[in-house]
Amino acid sequence: MSIKKLLIQAALGAVIGAGALAATATSASAYVACNRAGECWHTGDRAFRPGFGITVHDDNWRWRDRDHFRWHEHRGHGYWRSGVWINL
């Protein structure tokens, strides 16, 4: 097999592989959730139980200068309440 033919086959395989990967890729949903106390965190869930006082915003949401939110990072699935992460 010639080197030219081998390079063409390798390039074609790379293009097909990249196309298959792009076709199967899904975008991750991310939201910003904030509770009544102003504690905010990223979440993949848009639904929280009623009565929790949690508002969910799109990921590109930003608070205004006059707002008094605090950003929290976390591990796991849950929510912030009074500065404590509650795992679900």
C-alpha positions as CSV (number, residue, x, y, z in Angstrom):
1,M,0.0,0.0,0.0
2,S,1.4,3.4,-0.9
3,I,2.0,6.1,1.7
4,K,-0.4,8.5,-0.1
5,K,-3.2,6.0,0.0
6,L,-2.5,5.3,3.7
7,L,-2.6,9.0,4.6
8,I,-5.9,9.5,2.7
9,Q,-7.5,6.6,4.6
10,A,-6.3,7.9,7.9
11,A,-7.6,11.4,7.2
12,L,-11.0,9.9,6.1
13,G,-11.1,7.8,9.2
14,A,-10.4,10.9,11.4
15,V,-13.2,12.9,9.7
16,I,-15.7,10.1,10.1
17,G,-14.7,9.6,13.7
18,A,-15.0,13.4,14.5
19,G,-18.4,13.5,12.7
20,A,-19.7,10.5,14.8
21,L,-18.5,12.2,18.0
22,A,-20.2,15.5,17.1
23,A,-23.4,13.7,16.3
24,T,-23.6,11.9,19.7
25,A,-22.5,14.8,21.8
26,T,-25.2,16.4,24.0
27,S,-25.1,19.7,25.7
28,A,-25.2,19.7,29.5
29,S,-28.0,21.6,31.2
30,A,-26.9,23.9,33.9
31,Y,-28.9,26.3,36.0
32,V,-28.2,28.7,38.9
33,A,-30.4,28.0,41.9
34,C,-30.9,30.6,44.7
35,N,-32.7,30.3,48.0
36,R,-34.5,33.0,50.0
37,A,-31.4,33.6,52.0
38,G,-29.5,34.6,48.9
39,E,-27.3,31.5,48.7
40,C,-26.7,30.5,45.0
41,W,-25.2,27.4,43.4
42,H,-25.0,25.6,40.1
43,T,-27.5,22.7,39.6
44,G,-28.5,20.4,36.8
45,D,-32.1,20.3,38.1
46,R,-34.7,22.8,37.3
47,A,-37.4,21.4,39.6
48,F,-37.3,21.7,43.4
49,R,-40.0,20.8,45.9
50,P,-42.5,23.6,46.4
51,G,-42.1,25.4,49.7
52,F,-38.3,25.3,49.6
53,G,-38.1,28.9,48.5
54,I,-35.7,28.1,45.7
55,T,-35.7,30.1,42.5
56,V,-34.0,28.5,39.4
57,H,-32.4,30.7,36.7
58,D,-30.7,29.9,33.4
59,D,-26.9,29.5,33.6
60,N,-26.3,32.9,32.0
61,W,-28.2,34.7,34.8
62,R,-26.2,37.2,36.8
63,W,-27.3,39.2,39.9
64,R,-27.3,43.0,39.9
65,D,-25.1,45.2,42.0
66,R,-27.8,45.9,44.5
67,D,-28.6,42.2,45.0
68,H,-27.0,40.5,48.0
69,F,-26.3,36.9,46.9
70,R,-23.5,34.6,48.0
71,W,-22.0,32.0,45.7
72,H,-21.4,28.5,47.0
73,E,-19.7,25.5,45.5
74,H,-20.8,22.0,46.5
75,R,-20.5,18.3,45.8
76,G,-23.4,16.1,45.3
77,H,-27.1,16.6,44.7
78,G,-29.0,18.8,47.1
79,Y,-29.4,22.5,48.1
80,W,-28.1,25.2,50.5
81,R,-30.0,26.1,53.7
82,S,-28.6,28.6,56.2
83,G,-25.1,28.1,55.0
84,V,-25.2,24.3,55.2
85,W,-25.3,22.0,52.2
86,I,-28.2,19.5,52.4
87,N,-27.6,16.3,50.4
88,L,-30.6,14.6,48.8
